[in-house]
Amino acid sequence: MITQKDLVLTDQEKGPDGPLHEYLNSRGIIFDFIQEVDKVKMIDLILYKRQNQNQRIALVLSIDSILRLCNENKKLSNVDFFQKHNILLVHCERDTTYRLIKMPEKDYQILKPLPITCFNEGIAGNFIKQKYPNFTFLDLHHGHFNWPVYHGELVKKNTDRNKRFMAFFNAVGHHRRHRKMLYDTLEQNSLLYDSIVKVHTEHSVTTKPSVAYSSNSYPDLYFKNTRLQLQLPDLNTYGQTNFEIVCESLGAEDNDDTFFLTEKTLKPIVMKHPFIILGPQNYLQTLKQLGFKTFGDFVDESYDKCGNTQQRIDLIAQQVKMLTLEQSNKFYNSTRQICQHNLDNLYYLHGKYKSSYWNKLNTFFARPDTVYNNKFPESFDSQSL
């Protein structure tokens, strides 16, 4: 736990509006930024701010800064280096879990022995804990719950849903190979008919002759005034299809049970679309723990428990085979209540994001005052204000 006696420094100069900085300012926890100075080692910049030799330094850093400190250290092992300088390492940045899973081998070997407290975005499973045995993971938040929630009310009503499913396979990079594996399996089994599919490979974007990917159809002002244009669901595509095959960011590694939720899962939820998800093992199980409902009454979701990626893909392909155009229409029409529940649950999680986030930070930062209770209430409905 970080206390008032510690010197808290961070490299994340995003101002007081950053979620961590907002918390520290609101709780009265003093912290400072590490400035960038040409030709000066980072450790010298850090030690310069220390008030006395016995003061512990709590560094809240990105992976890049941690690696820089290690690479600048030429005399001691990195573990001894941080112990010598009485430094507590805390890793905090966006997409934490995703980056740790796909870490290049050279950097991974540097990080693996270090005792780091990781402010995790997502839920660390056994896979990542074994990969980083000296890390302490604090499953802090699901960052995408804090993003603006764009709803699907702009989709044209009574649209003829003449396509079975939609899917986007961004297969650039070794860590995304599970997407190409799924696409190849569907293609080899002639399961891409009556669908809207786009494949992004290393060198090109490939679209099957029989399919097309629709452009966004938002009103001009709606589209131009959002900072998340690439995250907006494609209205035309959702309007034509009955379900979505979601390829999440993680899922390539066998037996990976890391939960890292992105906009890829949230798009069909926002658009009230049923889905089949290729992600890490037990991804659907964790979604349900967060209050969402999945579609096990309509498709066999046993693929979610399968640890082997190719076997999980084969099980998904079996379900896609069963969902002909007629069956996929029934799938869509029979899941209206589930899809509405999922959208309502997303709104709820979006609303409680900050209180949940701050409650978890309260377990790591000793607060300098006790004006209020340590725990932020989830709701004030039954509380006296």
C-alpha positions as semicolon CSV with decimal commas, in nm:
position;residue;x (nm);y (nm);z (nm)
1;M;0,000;0,000;0,000
2;I;0,115;0,352;-0,081
3;T;0,112;0,590;0,217
4;Q;0,161;0,962;0,281
5;K;0,528;0,900;0,358
6;D;0,596;0,772;0,007
7;L;0,706;0,993;-0,280
8;V;0,456;0,921;-0,559
9;L;0,586;0,991;-0,911
10;T;0,430;0,916;-1,248
11;D;0,529;0,948;-1,612
12;Q;0,172;0,987;-1,731
13;E;0,139;1,357;-1,801
14;K;-0,225;1,364;-1,903
15;G;-0,327;1,634;-1,660
16;P;-0,586;1,626;-1,381
17;D;-0,852;1,483;-1,612
18;G;-0,678;1,145;-1,633
19;P;-0,873;0,888;-1,427
20;L;-0,581;0,808;-1,194
21;H;-0,480;1,172;-1,153
22;E;-0,840;1,268;-1,080
23;Y;-0,851;1,007;-0,805
24;L;-0,522;1,120;-0,649
25;N;-0,626;1,485;-0,655
26;S;-0,970;1,409;-0,509
27;R;-0,823;1,200;-0,228
28;G;-0,561;1,461;-0,139
29;I;-0,271;1,231;-0,230
30;I;0,036;1,433;-0,327
31;F;0,212;1,321;-0,645
32;D;0,444;1,465;-0,908
33;F;0,542;1,403;-1,268
34;I;0,877;1,281;-1,398
35;Q;1,000;1,539;-1,646
36;E;1,191;1,448;-1,960
37;V;1,542;1,601;-1,969
38;D;1,782;1,541;-2,257
39;K;2,087;1,328;-2,179
40;V;1,981;1,271;-1,817
41;K;1,908;0,921;-1,693
42;M;1,555;0,866;-1,572
43;I;1,674;0,734;-1,234
44;D;1,863;1,060;-1,173
45;L;1,550;1,261;-1,240
46;I;1,363;1,042;-0,993
47;L;1,621;1,047;-0,713
48;Y;1,653;1,425;-0,743
49;K;1,293;1,460;-0,618
50;R;1,345;1,244;-0,309
51;Q;1,343;1,437;0,020
52;N;1,569;1,200;0,209
53;Q;1,759;0,878;0,147
54;N;1,515;0,666;0,349
55;Q;1,201;0,779;0,169
56;R;1,039;0,511;-0,042
57;I;0,955;0,608;-0,399
58;A;0,634;0,477;-0,554
59;L;0,668;0,492;-0,932
60;V;0,344;0,469;-1,128
61;L;0,477;0,406;-1,477
62;S;0,405;0,282;-1,824
63;I;0,583;-0,026;-1,953
64;D;0,804;0,193;-2,172
65;S;0,934;0,385;-1,870
66;I;0,996;0,069;-1,670
67;L;1,193;-0,076;-1,960
68;R;1,387;0,247;-1,996
69;L;1,492;0,237;-1,630
70;C;1,604;-0,122;-1,672
71;N;1,795;-0,056;-1,993
72;E;1,973;0,243;-1,840
73;N;2,084;0,032;-1,544
74;K;2,426;-0,112;-1,628
75;K;2,567;-0,213;-1,287
76;L;2,314;-0,425;-1,094
77;S;2,048;-0,679;-1,173
78;N;1,722;-0,495;-1,226
79;V;1,568;-0,647;-0,914
80;D;1,867;-0,534;-0,702
81;F;1,861;-0,195;-0,873
82;F;1,507;-0,115;-0,758
83;Q;1,569;-0,259;-0,411
84;K;1,882;-0,049;-0,369
85;H;1,693;0,270;-0,446
86;N;1,390;0,169;-0,232
87;I;1,149;0,186;-0,523
88;L;0,799;0,039;-0,540
89;L;0,706;-0,026;-0,903
90;V;0,346;0,019;-1,015
91;H;0,246;-0,034;-1,376
92;C;-0,051;0,167;-1,501
93;E;-0,151;0,253;-1,856
94;R;-0,430;0,195;-2,103
95;D;-0,469;-0,158;-2,245
96;T;-0,237;-0,299;-1,975
97;T;-0,341;-0,663;-2,007
98;Y;-0,336;-0,664;-2,385
99;R;0,016;-0,525;-2,399
100;L;0,153;-0,769;-2,141
101;I;0,016;-1,068;-2,332
102;K;0,173;-0,963;-2,663
103;M;0,502;-0,837;-2,513
104;P;0,807;-0,892;-2,739
105;E;1,034;-1,166;-2,602
106;K;1,329;-0,935;-2,530
107;D;1,117;-0,698;-2,322
108;Y;0,933;-0,987;-2,158
109;Q;1,259;-1,131;-2,026
110;I;1,338;-0,793;-1,868
111;L;0,997;-0,761;-1,701
112;K;0,944;-1,121;-1,589
113;P;1,164;-1,116;-1,271
114;L;1,051;-0,774;-1,151
115;P;0,815;-0,734;-0,852
116;I;0,556;-0,503;-1,007
117;T;0,208;-0,412;-0,887
118;C;-0,004;-0,395;-1,199
119;F;-0,310;-0,171;-1,210
120;N;-0,480;-0,405;-1,450
121;E;-0,737;-0,320;-1,715
122;G;-0,932;-0,643;-1,733
123;I;-0,910;-0,958;-1,523
124;A;-0,583;-1,145;-1,488
125;G;-0,628;-1,522;-1,516
126;N;-0,389;-1,804;-1,442
127;F;-0,224;-1,769;-1,783
128;I;-0,091;-1,419;-1,732
129;K;-0,012;-1,477;-1,364
130;Q;0,210;-1,770;-1,458
131;K;0,366;-1,565;-1,737
132;Y;0,455;-1,286;-1,490
133;P;0,503;-1,475;-1,161
134;N;0,637;-1,175;-0,965
135;F;0,359;-0,936;-1,063
136;T;0,076;-0,852;-0,826
137;F;-0,234;-0,786;-1,034
138;L;-0,496;-0,545;-0,905
139;D;-0,789;-0,594;-1,145
140;L;-0,880;-0,230;-1,146
141;H;-1,131;-0,162;-1,421
142;H;-1,267;-0,231;-1,768
143;G;-1,174;0,090;-1,943
144;H;-1,422;0,060;-2,229
145;F;-1,712;0,087;-1,984
146;N;-1,609;0,450;-1,942
147;W;-1,628;0,529;-2,313
148;P;-1,928;0,715;-2,457
149;V;-2,209;0,468;-2,525
150;Y;-2,335;0,508;-2,881
151;H;-2,674;0,349;-2,923
152;G;-2,829;0,188;-3,225
153;E;-3,150;0,389;-3,241
154;L;-3,036;0,533;-3,575
155;V;-3,066;0,193;-3,744
156;K;-3,354;0,187;-3,988
157;K;-3,649;-0,006;-3,856
158;N;-3,804;-0,301;-4,038
159;T;-3,486;-0,359;-4,233
160;D;-3,474;-0,674;-4,442
161;R;-3,209;-0,880;-4,265
162;N;-3,093;-1,078;-4,565
163;K;-2,748;-1,168;-4,432
164;R;-2,669;-1,434;-4,175
165;F;-2,383;-1,268;-3,988
166;M;-2,119;-0,999;-3,995
167;A;-1,751;-1,031;-3,896
168;F;-1,432;-0,829;-3,918
169;F;-1,107;-1,023;-3,913
170;N;-0,814;-0,787;-3,848
171;A;-0,537;-1,045;-3,873
172;V;-0,233;-0,816;-3,875
173;G;0,033;-0,938;-3,632
174;H;0,117;-1,273;-3,476
175;H;-0,093;-1,196;-3,165
176;R;-0,403;-1,175;-3,389
177;R;-0,348;-1,505;-3,568
178;H;-0,663;-1,655;-3,408
179;R;-0,871;-1,428;-3,630
180;K;-0,714;-1,556;-3,949
181;M;-0,750;-1,911;-3,817
182;L;-1,124;-1,860;-3,771
183;Y;-1,164;-1,698;-4,113
184;D;-0,974;-1,981;-4,281
185;T;-1,185;-2,241;-4,102
186;L;-1,510;-2,075;-4,209
187;E;-1,388;-2,036;-4,567
188;Q;-1,263;-2,395;-4,595
189;N;-1,600;-2,519;-4,478
190;S;-1,793;-2,290;-4,716
191;L;-1,959;-2,106;-4,428
192;L;-1,914;-1,748;-4,548
193;Y;-2,224;-1,744;-4,767
194;D;-2,491;-1,481;-4,698
195;S;-2,260;-1,281;-4,473
196;I;-2,079;-0,948;-4,457
197;V;-1,713;-1,016;-4,392
198;K;-1,396;-0,809;-4,411
199;V;-1,046;-0,951;-4,372
200;H;-0,752;-0,725;-4,296
201;T;-0,422;-0,905;-4,351
202;E;-0,061;-0,789;-4,336
203;H;-0,056;-0,640;-4,684
204;S;-0,412;-0,581;-4,794
205;V;-0,779;-0,570;-4,713
206;T;-0,953;-0,869;-4,872
207;T;-1,325;-0,876;-4,935
208;K;-1,495;-1,186;-5,067
209;P;-1,659;-1,125;-5,409
210;S;-1,997;-1,225;-5,272
211;V;-1,988;-0,989;-4,975
212;A;-1,939;-0,620;-4,911
213;Y;-1,870;-0,404;-4,609
214;S;-2,110;-0,112;-4,576
215;S;-2,000;0,241;-4,499
216;N;-2,125;0,421;-4,191
217;S;-2,460;0,593;-4,238
218;Y;-2,471;0,834;-3,947
219;P;-2,594;1,192;-3,993
220;D;-2,295;1,411;-4,081
221;L;-2,292;1,609;-3,757
222;Y;-2,327;1,296;-3,545
223;F;-2,033;1,136;-3,720
224;K;-1,809;1,444;-3,727
225;N;-1,861;1,544;-3,364
226;T;-1,739;1,220;-3,209
227;R;-1,377;1,159;-3,121
228;L;-1,435;0,784;-3,167
229;Q;-1,525;0,765;-3,534
230;L;-1,353;0,430;-3,582
231;Q;-1,543;0,284;-3,286
232;L;-1,888;0,368;-3,418
233;P;-2,090;0,059;-3,512
234;D;-2,167;0,036;-3,882
235;L;-2,540;0,100;-3,903
236;N;-2,596;-0,050;-4,248
237;T;-2,412;-0,371;-4,164
238;Y;-2,596;-0,427;-3,837
239;G;-2,924;-0,350;-4,012
240;Q;-2,869;-0,626;-4,269
241;T;-2,738;-0,904;-4,044
242;N;-2,880;-1,131;-3,776
243;F;-2,579;-1,189;-3,552
244;E;-2,212;-1,100;-3,523
245;I;-1,904;-1,315;-3,495
246;V;-1,680;-1,111;-3,266
247;C;-1,304;-1,167;-3,279
248;E;-1,166;-1,017;-2,960
249;S;-0,814;-0,876;-2,920
250;L;-0,694;-1,174;-2,716
251;G;-0,751;-1,542;-2,785
252;A;-0,457;-1,659;-2,990
253;E;-0,274;-1,836;-2,706
254;D;-0,387;-2,181;-2,593
255;N;-0,524;-2,187;-2,236
256;D;-0,519;-1,808;-2,208
257;D;-0,794;-1,716;-1,961
258;T;-0,722;-1,343;-1,951
259;F;-1,031;-1,124;-1,972
260;F;-0,977;-0,803;-2,168
261;L;-1,297;-0,646;-2,298
262;T;-1,286;-0,403;-2,592
263;E;-1,523;-0,214;-2,820
264;K;-1,544;-0,530;-3,032
265;T;-1,772;-0,688;-2,772
266;L;-1,954;-0,366;-2,690
267;K;-2,058;-0,291;-3,048
268;P;-2,310;-0,578;-3,082
269;I;-2,433;-0,503;-2,729
270;V;-2,493;-0,139;-2,822
271;M;-2,664;-0,246;-3,146
272;K;-2,874;-0,511;-2,964
273;H;-2,726;-0,785;-3,178
274;P;-2,676;-1,147;-3,072
275;F;-2,316;-1,262;-3,089
276;I;-2,071;-1,550;-3,093
277;I;-1,733;-1,448;-2,954
278;L;-1,388;-1,585;-3,028
279;G;-1,186;-1,470;-2,730
280;P;-0,978;-1,626;-2,453
281;Q;-1,101;-1,927;-2,261
282;N;-1,404;-1,854;-2,035
283;Y;-1,463;-1,513;-2,190
284;L;-1,842;-1,560;-2,197
285;Q;-1,836;-1,686;-1,840
286;T;-1,676;-1,363;-1,725
287;L;-1,920;-1,155;-1,928
288;K;-2,201;-1,322;-1,736
289;Q;-2,027;-1,244;-1,405
290;L;-2,041;-0,878;-1,510
291;G;-2,419;-0,903;-1,546
292;F;-2,450;-0,968;-1,919
293;K;-2,649;-1,253;-2,068
294;T;-2,524;-1,471;-2,351
295;F;-2,706;-1,700;-2,592
296;G;-2,660;-2,051;-2,459
297;D;-3,031;-2,125;-2,501
298;F;-2,997;-2,077;-2,878
299;V;-2,643;-2,190;-2,966
300;D;-2,401;-2,431;-2,801
301;E;-2,158;-2,212;-2,605
302;S;-1,941;-2,498;-2,483
303;Y;-1,668;-2,355;-2,708
304;D;-1,610;-2,095;-2,437
305;K;-1,462;-2,355;-2,201
306;C;-1,221;-2,499;-2,458
307;G;-0,855;-2,418;-2,389
308;N;-0,717;-2,510;-2,732
309;T;-0,766;-2,222;-2,977
310;Q;-0,816;-2,429;-3,292
311;Q;-1,059;-2,661;-3,117
312;R;-1,250;-2,358;-2,990
313;I;-1,265;-2,228;-3,346
314;D;-1,390;-2,564;-3,478
315;L;-1,671;-2,563;-3,220
316;I;-1,768;-2,209;-3,324
317;A;-1,772;-2,316;-3,688
318;Q;-2,017;-2,593;-3,601
319;Q;-2,258;-2,336;-3,462
320;V;-2,218;-2,109;-3,765
321;K;-2,299;-2,407;-3,989
322;M;-2,628;-2,459;-3,808
323;L;-2,728;-2,094;-3,842
324;T;-2,863;-2,083;-4,196
325;L;-3,033;-1,762;-4,308
326;E;-3,368;-1,889;-4,183
327;Q;-3,225;-2,006;-3,851
328;S;-3,025;-1,688;-3,804
329;N;-3,345;-1,483;-3,854
330;K;-3,505;-1,687;-3,575
331;F;-3,190;-1,641;-3,366
332;Y;-3,217;-1,263;-3,399
333;N;-3,592;-1,241;-3,337
334;S;-3,584;-1,476;-3,038
335;T;-3,314;-1,283;-2,853
336;R;-3,470;-0,936;-2,833
337;Q;-3,514;-0,944;-2,454
338;I;-3,160;-1,070;-2,394
339;C;-3,014;-0,801;-2,617
340;Q;-3,216;-0,529;-2,444
341;H;-3,097;-0,657;-2,107
342;N;-2,736;-0,642;-2,224
343;L;-2,773;-0,282;-2,338
344;D;-2,935;-0,187;-2,007
345;N;-2,653;-0,359;-1,819
346;L;-2,394;-0,170;-2,024
347;Y;-2,561;0,160;-1,932
348;Y;-2,552;0,053;-1,566
349;L;-2,182;-0,037;-1,576
350;H;-2,105;0,284;-1,762
351;G;-2,276;0,482;-1,486
352;K;-2,101;0,310;-1,193
353;Y;-1,757;0,300;-1,357
354;K;-1,593;0,571;-1,148
355;S;-1,718;0,457;-0,806
356;S;-1,606;0,100;-0,879
357;Y;-1,268;0,224;-1,005
358;W;-1,209;0,446;-0,700
359;N;-1,316;0,176;-0,454
360;K;-1,046;-0,054;-0,590
361;L;-0,785;0,223;-0,578
362;N;-0,881;0,277;-0,213
363;T;-0,744;-0,069;-0,136
364;F;-0,397;0,038;-0,249
365;F;-0,366;0,402;-0,143
366;A;-0,377;0,488;0,226
367;R;-0,588;0,800;0,244
368;P;-0,464;1,109;0,428
369;D;-0,801;1,183;0,586
370;T;-1,115;1,008;0,708
371;V;-1,374;1,274;0,628
372;Y;-1,584;1,020;0,440
373;N;-1,619;0,646;0,452
374;N;-1,348;0,455;0,266
375;K;-1,598;0,284;0,041
376;F;-1,783;0,484;-0,221
377;P;-2,146;0,363;-0,230
378;E;-2,270;0,199;-0,547
379;S;-2,600;0,383;-0,505
380;F;-2,739;0,656;-0,280
381;D;-3,095;0,528;-0,308
382;S;-3,110;0,409;0,054
383;Q;-2,859;0,652;0,203
384;S;-2,914;0,974;0,387
385;L;-2,745;1,268;0,216
